[in-house]
Amino acid sequence: MIQDKQKDESYVTFAKRVTDAYENRLIDIDEWGEMILGENIYSSETTRRCNMFMRRFLELCEVDEVLRKQDKTPEELDLMALKENIQEERLKLQTVNLEYNQIQRAKARDKLFAEQIVDAIKRLPALEPIEKCELKNNKSNNVGVLCIADAHYGVDINMKDVFGHTVNLYNPSVFKQRMENLLSELTSDAEEFCQYDVLQVFDLGDALQGALRMTDLVRLKMGVVDAALEYANYISTWLTELQKRIKVPIKYHCLGGNHCEIRLLNAKAGDFADENFGKIIREFISLRLKDNPNIIVEAYGEFAYENIKGTKILAYHGDRSKKDVPEINYWQTYHNVDIDILIAGHLHHGEQNSIGYGGKSGEQQVIHVPSIVGIDDFSKKQRKIAKAGALFFMIENDGKKTWQKTYILN
């Protein structure tokens, strides 16, 4: 972090210090322009050209300073050296103070974050005890796979078309209604169309809207910590009700996402990838369901890998994915595993591509899961808008993927 201009520091000295910081890659060109002028008034390319001019100007100033010193008397030179030493020591002390203050602010943020979690838990309504549920007796040897993604819980959206008609209305209440609709349809299908003995649930990340940008703050219905705990509490109850209705064991995978990143100290995307609200959500759900033997909450991770009846599935959020073929090759090479089905969220629309041979079903697939949130600003930027939804498919005893269905939730 570059310190602001000091009272006893000349503007030229300050400009040189900021320009050196840019040369050493401590700040970017936009930060350089803002510190030099007080605001960014030019494009990045124009500012970069200004930086080149400024560097040459400062070099000439240094040459001029050397020439002026040659005309000074020894006493004047001694006084100038003494002044420079005092300024240097003062800057050292200011640097030490700055580092100390940064450490203290970091500790204070950690304490504040913990206090916010405690306060948010206290604000939650009283929890009803979770009831155990019996399992069904008949066996089909099939495994159900449910994929949900991008709930962006806590955001308030009201998308309208050119005629003023509502395209997508979304908030925490709408989220719960959509999940209730999904619960009803899953129950009905389990009774009438598809029989399975175990249900794998992949929660593919971006459960929260988070606060990645300043624009997110005006769209949030509640604080991020409150949203994380409310979401975790609701999913705990939802999983319990689902398990009671379908009467099969559930394995729940909670994955992270870019919107769930905790970006402390003005960090940028990916700086602290392991600091993720997904961990808090997973831990809360695990504690909430610890007395229910019919629901297993898997460890938090960037991805989940499951071998289901010989069909190898890797699921993750997908925010860094560019193209399907290189993506599946990356995961296979990095982890030295075979992947028959790669499942991802993030794109806010459903899509399925067959990219090669393999697996029990005869082909290698990449599946993009629709979002719970539905159409939002991100969808518009991607030019791939779609209704809110969730994906279900079944792996039969021979390892083949069958009975696939996309549930439309709005």
WOFEN-V229119 format. One line per field, one symbol per residue. ss: DSSP state (H for helix, E for strand, - for the rest). psi: psi as a letter, one per 30 degrees, with the letter a starting at -180 (. if undefined). burial: + if it has 9 or more other C-alpha atoms within 8 Angstrom, else -. A space follows every 10 residues. Layout:
BEGIN
ss: ???
psi: ???
burial: ???
END
This chain:
BEGIN
ss: ---------- HHHHHHHHHH HHH-----HH HHHHHHH--- ---HHHHHHH HHHHHHHHHH HHHHHHHHHH ---HHHHHHH HHHHHHHHHH HHHHHHHHHH HHHHHHHHHH HHHHHHHHHH HHH------- ---------- --EEEEEE-- --E-E-EEEE -----EEEEE -HHHHHHHHH HHHHHHHHHH HH-----EEE EEE----E-- ---HHHH--E ---HHHHHHH HHHHHHHHHH HHHHHH--EE EEEEE--HHH E--------- -----EHHHH HHHHHHHH-- ----EEE--- E-EEEEEE-- EEEEEE---- ---HHHHHHH HHHHH----- EEEE------ EEEEEEE--- --EEEEEE-- ------HHHH HH------EE EEEEE----- EEEEEEEE--
psi: kkklklegkl eeeeeeeeee eeeggfllee eeeeeefflj flleeeeeee eeeeeeeeee eeeeeeeeff flleeeeeee eeeeeeeeee eeeeeeeeee eeeeeeeeee eeeeeeeeee eefklkkkkk klklllekkf glkkjkklli fhkfljkikl afggkkejkk leeeeeeeee eeeeeeeeee eeekklfkkk jjjglhflea ieleffeffk flleeeeeee eeeeeeeeee eeeeefhlkk jkjjlllefg kjjlhhllkf eiffjkfeee eeeeeeeegf gjffjkjlkk lelkkkjjhf kkkkklegfg keleeeeeee eeeefhlkke kkklbefglk kkkkgalllf fflkkkkkkl leeakaeeee efhikllkll kklkjlfggk klikkkjkg.
burial: ---------- ---+++-++- ++----+-++ -+++++---+ ------++-- +--++--+-- ---------- ------+--- ---------- ---------- -----+---- -----++--+ +--------- ---------- -+++++++++ ++++++++++ -----+++++ ++-++--++- +++-+-+-++ +----+++++ ++++++++++ +----+--++ +--+++++++ +++-++-+++ -+++-+++++ ++++++++++ +-+------- -+---+++++ ++-+++-++- -+-++++--+ --++---++- +++++++++- ---+--++-- ++------++ ++++++++++ ----+--+++ --++++++++ ++++++--++ ---+++++++ +++++++-++ +--+--+-+-
END
